[in-house]
């Protein structure tokens, strides 16, 4: 099923993404054009306080022109370990520190045209938040929700960000039910 | 929390996506650059046969250089209704016809830098597949899985495509538990 790259060209190299166009040869010998967004990868962190409240963030997302309710997330810095990135982003965006970090595998948000991989984590935090330190161009509001509220918001489609749904699914599958926990890092 | 567009420029307009760069003004008055991928939207369909087997597809995804196991999905044609698109894509990619189609809301795969919205559906199919008719540059393999196998593959991170995880979460939340079913189309 492999597709062989015949030629490729970077059309744009920007701040958070790049755009590449490739001519490829399919397994059946035919040729096709592939438009590929390049992204350096990100992490997403489903965080929970000792009192059981989940720590989410609400922010305006310009591409979709709306406020979104999402798990904490951020782009990896060059060469940054995803676990280090997860702890950093949680602290910067919400003020909470990580007491226990559980890897939940990864997800590809749009594998048809983006190479971004998002590493997923579940984090148990301390009880209290310190000061926050978001990026200059970020404006975030911390939202605390209990488990029932999250399930309700998923059912009502008010939580509709894909990495948030992916992290929740993995949390329920791996942490809550304990199913296949030993295999979560085996599929890379 | 709104961000006001000061200026915008389309840098690329291609086959499945475009690239736009915007200067925006944040709520606090500061200015920022936004790199935005434009996409016309897609659908994803979690399909199940009368015998309980789910109908997924395996395909090579060039951006991530690997084979992915995903729900049926495809880009909407210009002006195409998402339900029409869902029925068309299921037929083209797997040969199965839809007997009952249940909307599961939508997801934004990468709202930080892409405007794509994916409308999610659960489809009950007929028992038998007819001929398939994939796009010229698509090479797909149909994979039939029972419910336990899907949960196992999610737990092992072998299913890691975000729209597939989103569709599964919504299926479990809305169809299987029936929770909040009447609200699934209310959040747009």
Interface residues (C-beta under 8 A of the other chain):
Chain A: X1 X2 X3 X11 X12 X14 X15 X16 X17 X19 X21 X22 X24 X26 X27 X28 X30 X32 X33 X34 X35 X36 X37 X39 X58 X59 X60 X61 X62 X63 X64 X67 X68 X70 X73 X105 X106 X107 X108 X109 X110 X111 X112 X113 X114 X115 X116 X117 X118 X136 X137 X139 X141 X151 X152 X154 X155 X156 X157 X158 X160 X161 X162 X163 X165 X166 X168 X169 X170 X173 X174 X177 X179 X180 X181 X183 X184 X185 X186 X187 X188
Chain B: X1 X2 X3 X5 X11 X12 X14 X15 X16 X17 X19 X21 X22 X24 X26 X27 X28 X30 X32 X33 X34 X35 X36 X37 X39 X58 X59 X60 X61 X62 X63 X64 X67 X68 X70 X73 X105 X106 X107 X108 X109 X110 X111 X112 X113 X114 X115 X116 X117 X118 X136 X137 X139 X141 X151 X152 X154 X155 X156 X157 X158 X160 X161 X162 X163 X165 X166 X168 X169 X170 X173 X174 X179 X180 X181 X183 X184 X185 X186 X187 X188
